[in-house]
Amino acid sequence: MRVGGRKNAYLWATIHLFGRKKAMAKQIRLFGMTRMTAGSCAHYHNEVIRLIGELTPEALGIADQLPAYAKQAALLSSLVPRPRAMVATHRLKEWDRKRANSIGVINRVVYAYRTSNVAEARQAARRLHPQLSGYYGVWKYEYTRLSSAVHGMLAKLGEAENAAAVARLGLTDEVEALRAAQEGFETAWDGHIAEYGEIAQLGDIKTRDVRRELTRLYEGIIRTVNARALVLPTDAVREFVDSVNAMVEMYRLIIRQRGPGAIEGKSPAESERNS
C-alpha cells in the first residue's frame, strides 16, 4: 500500500505540474479575420508564411500542412485586386501601331512614285499600285482582320516581280519591318489569349470561398503549433507564437479602425469548447 501510495502521489504531482505548464504555455490566439478586407487578409497570411519560412516548417511541425496553406494564400493574393487590364494589351497596341506605320509608308511611297520622272521607279510603282490598292486604309481594321490583310499584302509583295519592284523603290527594309511587326503582333496575341484565359478562370473563383478555405488551413496550423507549445516548446515554437500574437494584435487594431468594435480573439481550443 505504501509503494502504491507513493506511485499515486508521484502521478498526481506529474499531472499537476503538467497542468501548471499547460496553463502557463503561450498560445496563438485567433481573431476576427472575417472582418478584414481581402487585401489585409492576404497580407496577413503572406506575413505568416514568411515567418514560417524563416523558422522553417520542420521546426514548427507543420511541414505537411504548409504547401496547401501557401498555395491557398497565393490564390487569394492573385485575386487582390482582381486583374481587369491585361499586360498583353499594351504589347498588342505597340505592334499594331508598327504594322500600321509600315503599311502607311509602303502605300504612300508606291502612290507617290506613280508620277515619278524616273522611268524605272514609275514603272515599279505602277506595277505595285493596282495590287496594293485593296490595302489602302486597312490600318483601320480590327486586330484580326488586319492580320489577314497583312498576310495577303506580304504574300503579294513577296512575289518575284513584285519583290524586284519593291527593291527598285527602296522599300525592301520597310517590307521586312512590316513582316517583323506582324510576327511580333502574333506572339503578343498568343500571350493575350493566354492572359485572358487566366483572368477568366480567376473570374469564376469566389473570394469568399478562397478565404474560408484559407482560414481553415490556417487554423489547422495554429492548432498544431499550439499543441507543440504545450508539449515541446522549442525556441522556434516560442518565437513563432510570440510573433504571430504580435501580428494578431496589430491586425486587430486595423479591424477596429474599419468599424465599431472587434471580435475578441480566442484560441482554437476555446473556440472548440464554445462551439
ABEGO torsion letter per residue (X at the ends): XAAAAAAAAAAAAAAAAAAAAAAABBBBBBBBAAABBAAAAAAAAAAAAAAAAAAEAAAAGAAAAAAAAAAAAAAAAAAOBBBABBAAAAAAAAAAAAAAAAAAAAAAAAAAAAABABAAAAAAAAAAAAAAAAABGAAABBAAAAAAAAAAAAAAAABAAAAAAAAAAGAAAAAAAAAAAAAAAAAAAAAAAAAAAAAAAAAABBAAAAAAAAAAAAAAAAAAAAAAAAABBBAAAAAAAAAAAAAAAAAAAAAAAAEBEBBBBBBAAAAAAAX
